[in-house]
Amino acid sequence: MIRATFSLFFLVVALAFGSCRSTKKIQTAISKKDSVAVVVLPSSGRSDTLKFIDAEYRKLLSNRIDFTTFSAKVNVDYQGGDGKKYDVNVFVRLYKDSLAWFSVNGALGIEGMRVLIDKDSVRILNKLDKEYQVRSIEYLQELISLPFDLRSVQDLIVGNPVFLDSNFVSYAIQGSSISLLSYGEWFKHLITFNNNDHLVLNSKLDDADVLRNRTCYLNYTEYENKKGINFSVFRTISVTEKTKLDIKLNFKQYAINETLSFPFSVPKNYDKVD
């Protein structure tokens, strides 16, 4: 039971990158929808092109959200491969490079789970079944078959690009947007951003492992600017591997660099699960 509940939580922070374990190839329906025509770097003028890409990449990075603490209330709607739809509220608290705290609440505001992640471990309180579990960060990585760590979790939540590699091989300019394509160890990553303010519009990740053939789309919309920080309050995530998973993240409220606590205590009547 606790593993299934943990998977529910992981929809918020990491399942989007492949908790499915099937290694069978699937139809590349999402890939076929990709209409951005990338431009492969030509041998002539390659130096100027690389300078252009490097300049755009640096502008993209300039929009990374830096923080000491971050908190938010997120409404999460998702639909899995079984066609069922779910709606939960997740309260998030982050301490940069140190802690990620989550409280998952269902109907009537009842808390079903509390999770605390640090650099080395994942602690899970399953309040519905009164169970407690401690796993190493390697367990988190095994669950999604990726080197997903605390920093990746925090970047995903605050809206910073994840799995962004600087090994760019091509680019595209379409109207007011620019796309950069890179090849990393884990993903082929096509990231598209606005040409004017260099805010991320969407990110498309194709698994480098052709046997897995995972594809993930992340879309960022409804940017707000508070105290000079651009923040996307509405995002969608679509993942296709063996089945298709759709997630909507609606940030109802958020705050940066406020004093936070990270309460996590285990009641005596909870059973520890190995």
C-alpha positions as CSV (number, residue, x, y, z in Angstrom):
1,M,0.0,0.0,0.0
2,I,2.7,2.5,0.9
3,R,4.5,2.0,-2.4
4,A,1.3,2.7,-4.3
5,T,0.7,5.8,-2.2
6,F,4.3,7.0,-2.7
7,S,3.8,6.6,-6.4
8,L,0.8,9.0,-6.1
9,F,3.0,11.6,-4.4
10,F,5.6,11.0,-7.1
11,L,3.2,12.2,-9.7
12,V,3.9,15.6,-8.3
13,V,7.6,15.7,-8.4
14,A,9.1,12.9,-10.4
15,L,6.8,10.3,-12.0
16,A,6.6,12.7,-14.9
17,F,10.1,11.3,-15.9
18,G,9.2,7.7,-16.0
19,S,8.1,5.5,-13.2
20,C,6.8,3.1,-15.8
21,R,9.2,0.1,-16.0
22,S,8.2,-1.4,-19.3
23,T,11.0,-1.7,-21.9
24,K,8.7,-2.3,-24.8
25,K,8.6,0.2,-27.6
26,I,5.4,2.2,-28.0
27,Q,3.8,4.3,-30.7
28,T,5.5,7.6,-30.8
29,A,2.3,9.6,-31.0
30,I,3.6,12.6,-29.1
31,S,6.9,12.7,-31.1
32,K,4.9,12.9,-34.3
33,K,3.1,16.0,-33.1
34,D,6.4,17.9,-32.7
35,S,6.3,20.5,-35.3
36,V,9.5,22.4,-34.5
37,A,12.0,21.9,-37.4
38,V,15.4,22.1,-35.9
39,V,18.4,23.4,-37.9
40,V,21.5,21.2,-37.8
41,L,24.6,23.2,-37.3
42,P,26.3,23.6,-40.7
43,S,30.1,23.2,-41.1
44,S,30.4,26.6,-42.6
45,G,29.6,29.4,-40.2
46,R,29.6,26.9,-37.4
47,S,31.6,29.3,-35.1
48,D,29.0,32.1,-35.4
49,T,26.2,29.6,-34.9
50,L,27.7,28.3,-31.7
51,K,28.2,31.8,-30.4
52,F,24.5,32.5,-31.1
53,I,23.4,29.3,-29.3
54,D,25.7,30.0,-26.4
55,A,24.3,33.5,-26.0
56,E,20.8,32.3,-26.1
57,Y,21.6,29.5,-23.6
58,R,23.1,32.1,-21.2
59,K,20.0,34.3,-21.5
60,L,17.8,31.2,-20.8
61,L,19.8,30.5,-17.7
62,S,19.5,34.0,-16.5
63,N,15.8,33.3,-15.8
64,R,16.6,30.5,-13.4
65,I,14.8,31.0,-10.1
66,D,17.3,31.3,-7.2
67,F,15.9,30.9,-3.7
68,T,16.7,30.1,-0.2
69,T,13.2,28.9,0.8
70,F,10.1,28.3,-1.3
71,S,6.6,27.3,-0.4
72,A,3.4,26.7,-2.4
73,K,0.0,25.2,-2.5
74,V,-0.5,23.3,-5.7
75,N,-3.7,21.8,-7.1
76,V,-2.7,18.7,-8.9
77,D,-5.1,17.1,-11.5
78,Y,-3.9,14.0,-13.3
79,Q,-5.2,11.2,-15.4
80,G,-3.4,7.9,-15.7
81,G,-3.4,5.2,-18.3
82,D,-6.5,3.7,-16.6
83,G,-8.5,6.7,-17.6
84,K,-9.3,7.7,-14.1
85,K,-9.0,11.3,-13.0
86,Y,-7.7,12.4,-9.6
87,D,-7.5,15.7,-7.8
88,V,-5.3,16.4,-4.8
89,N,-3.8,19.5,-3.1
90,V,-0.1,19.4,-2.3
91,F,1.6,21.8,0.1
92,V,5.3,22.2,-0.7
93,R,8.2,23.6,1.3
94,L,11.7,23.7,0.0
95,Y,15.0,24.7,1.5
96,K,17.5,25.1,-1.2
97,D,19.9,22.1,-1.6
98,S,18.8,20.8,1.8
99,L,15.1,19.7,2.1
100,A,12.0,19.2,0.1
101,W,8.8,18.7,2.2
102,F,5.4,17.7,0.8
103,S,2.0,17.3,2.4
104,V,-0.6,15.5,0.1
105,N,-4.2,16.2,0.9
106,G,-7.3,14.6,-0.6
107,A,-11.0,15.3,-0.3
108,L,-12.2,17.5,2.6
109,G,-8.6,18.6,3.2
110,I,-7.6,15.3,4.9
111,E,-3.8,14.8,4.8
112,G,-3.0,11.3,3.4
113,M,0.8,11.6,3.2
114,R,3.8,13.6,4.3
115,V,7.2,13.3,2.6
116,L,10.6,14.7,3.5
117,I,13.5,14.4,1.1
118,D,17.0,15.4,1.8
119,K,20.3,14.8,-0.1
120,D,20.5,11.2,1.2
121,S,17.1,9.9,2.0
122,V,13.4,9.9,1.4
123,R,11.1,9.7,4.5
124,I,7.4,8.9,4.0
125,L,4.5,9.0,6.4
126,N,1.5,7.2,5.1
127,K,-1.2,8.6,7.3
128,L,-4.0,6.6,5.8
129,D,-2.4,3.2,6.7
130,K,-0.4,4.5,9.6
131,E,2.9,3.4,8.2
132,Y,6.4,4.9,8.1
133,Q,9.1,4.3,5.6
134,V,12.7,5.5,5.1
135,R,14.5,5.0,1.8
136,S,17.8,6.1,0.5
137,I,17.9,8.6,-2.4
138,E,19.0,5.7,-4.5
139,Y,15.6,4.2,-4.0
140,L,14.1,7.3,-5.5
141,Q,16.5,7.0,-8.4
142,E,15.6,3.3,-8.9
143,L,11.9,4.0,-8.9
144,I,12.2,6.3,-11.9
145,S,15.3,4.8,-13.5
146,L,17.0,8.2,-13.6
147,P,19.6,10.0,-11.5
148,F,16.9,12.2,-10.1
149,D,18.1,13.9,-6.9
150,L,17.0,16.6,-4.5
151,R,18.1,19.4,-6.8
152,S,16.1,18.0,-9.7
153,V,13.0,17.8,-7.5
154,Q,13.4,21.4,-6.4
155,D,14.0,22.6,-10.0
156,L,10.9,20.8,-11.2
157,I,8.8,22.4,-8.5
158,V,10.0,26.0,-8.9
159,G,9.9,25.8,-12.7
160,N,13.6,25.7,-13.6
161,P,14.6,23.6,-16.6
162,V,15.4,20.0,-15.7
163,F,17.8,17.7,-17.5
164,L,19.2,20.6,-19.5
165,D,22.5,19.7,-21.1
166,S,24.8,22.2,-22.8
167,N,25.7,19.8,-25.6
168,F,23.6,21.6,-28.2
169,V,23.5,20.2,-31.7
170,S,20.9,22.3,-33.4
171,Y,18.5,25.2,-33.0
172,A,15.3,26.6,-34.5
173,I,13.6,30.0,-34.7
174,Q,9.9,30.1,-35.1
175,G,8.2,33.4,-34.9
176,S,8.8,34.8,-31.5
177,S,10.3,31.6,-30.0
178,I,13.6,29.9,-30.1
179,S,14.3,26.2,-29.6
180,L,17.6,24.6,-28.7
181,L,18.2,20.8,-29.0
182,S,20.8,19.0,-26.9
183,Y,21.8,15.4,-26.4
184,G,22.6,14.3,-22.9
185,E,23.3,11.0,-21.2
186,W,19.7,10.4,-20.4
187,F,17.6,12.5,-22.8
188,K,17.4,14.3,-26.1
189,H,16.1,17.6,-24.9
190,L,14.3,20.2,-27.1
191,I,13.6,23.3,-25.0
192,T,11.6,26.2,-26.4
193,F,11.5,29.7,-24.9
194,N,10.3,33.2,-25.8
195,N,12.7,35.2,-27.9
196,N,11.9,38.5,-26.0
197,D,12.1,37.5,-22.3
198,H,13.6,34.0,-22.7
199,L,11.0,32.5,-20.5
200,V,10.6,28.7,-21.0
201,L,7.4,27.8,-23.0
202,N,7.9,24.1,-23.2
203,S,10.3,21.3,-22.9
204,K,10.3,18.0,-24.7
205,L,12.4,15.1,-23.4
206,D,12.9,11.9,-25.4
207,D,14.6,9.0,-23.7
208,A,18.1,8.3,-25.0
209,D,17.4,4.6,-24.3
210,V,15.5,3.6,-27.4
211,L,14.3,0.5,-25.6
212,R,12.4,2.6,-23.2
213,N,11.3,5.3,-25.6
214,R,9.9,7.6,-23.0
215,T,8.6,11.0,-24.1
216,C,7.8,13.8,-21.8
217,Y,6.3,17.2,-22.5
218,L,6.4,20.0,-20.0
219,N,4.5,23.2,-20.8
220,Y,4.8,26.5,-18.8
221,T,2.2,29.2,-18.9
222,E,0.6,32.0,-17.0
223,Y,3.8,33.6,-15.8
224,E,3.6,36.1,-12.9
225,N,6.3,38.5,-11.9
226,K,6.6,39.1,-8.2
227,K,9.6,41.0,-6.8
228,G,11.5,40.6,-10.1
229,I,10.9,36.8,-10.3
230,N,9.1,35.3,-13.3
231,F,7.1,32.2,-12.1
232,S,4.8,30.0,-14.1
233,V,1.6,29.3,-12.1
234,F,0.1,26.8,-14.5
235,R,1.9,23.9,-16.0
236,T,1.0,20.7,-17.8
237,I,3.1,17.5,-18.0
238,S,2.4,14.7,-20.4
239,V,4.3,11.4,-20.3
240,T,4.1,8.5,-22.7
241,E,5.8,5.2,-22.4
242,K,3.7,2.1,-22.1
243,T,0.7,4.3,-21.2
244,K,0.0,8.0,-21.2
245,L,-0.1,10.2,-18.1
246,D,-1.4,13.7,-18.0
247,I,-0.8,16.1,-15.1
248,K,-1.9,19.7,-14.4
249,L,-0.1,21.7,-11.8
250,N,-2.0,24.9,-10.7
251,F,-0.1,26.9,-8.2
252,K,-2.8,28.6,-6.0
253,Q,-0.3,30.4,-3.9
254,Y,3.5,30.6,-3.5
255,A,6.1,32.5,-1.6
256,I,9.9,32.8,-1.9
257,N,12.5,33.4,0.9
258,E,10.1,33.3,3.9
259,T,10.8,31.6,7.2
260,L,9.6,28.0,7.0
261,S,9.5,25.0,9.3
262,F,9.5,21.4,8.1
263,P,7.5,19.4,10.6
264,F,8.0,15.6,10.4
265,S,7.4,13.4,13.4
266,V,6.5,9.8,13.5
267,P,3.6,8.8,15.8
268,K,4.3,5.9,18.1
269,N,1.5,3.8,16.7
270,Y,2.9,3.8,13.2
271,D,4.3,0.6,11.7
272,K,7.7,0.9,10.1
273,V,7.8,-0.7,6.6
274,D,11.1,-2.1,5.4
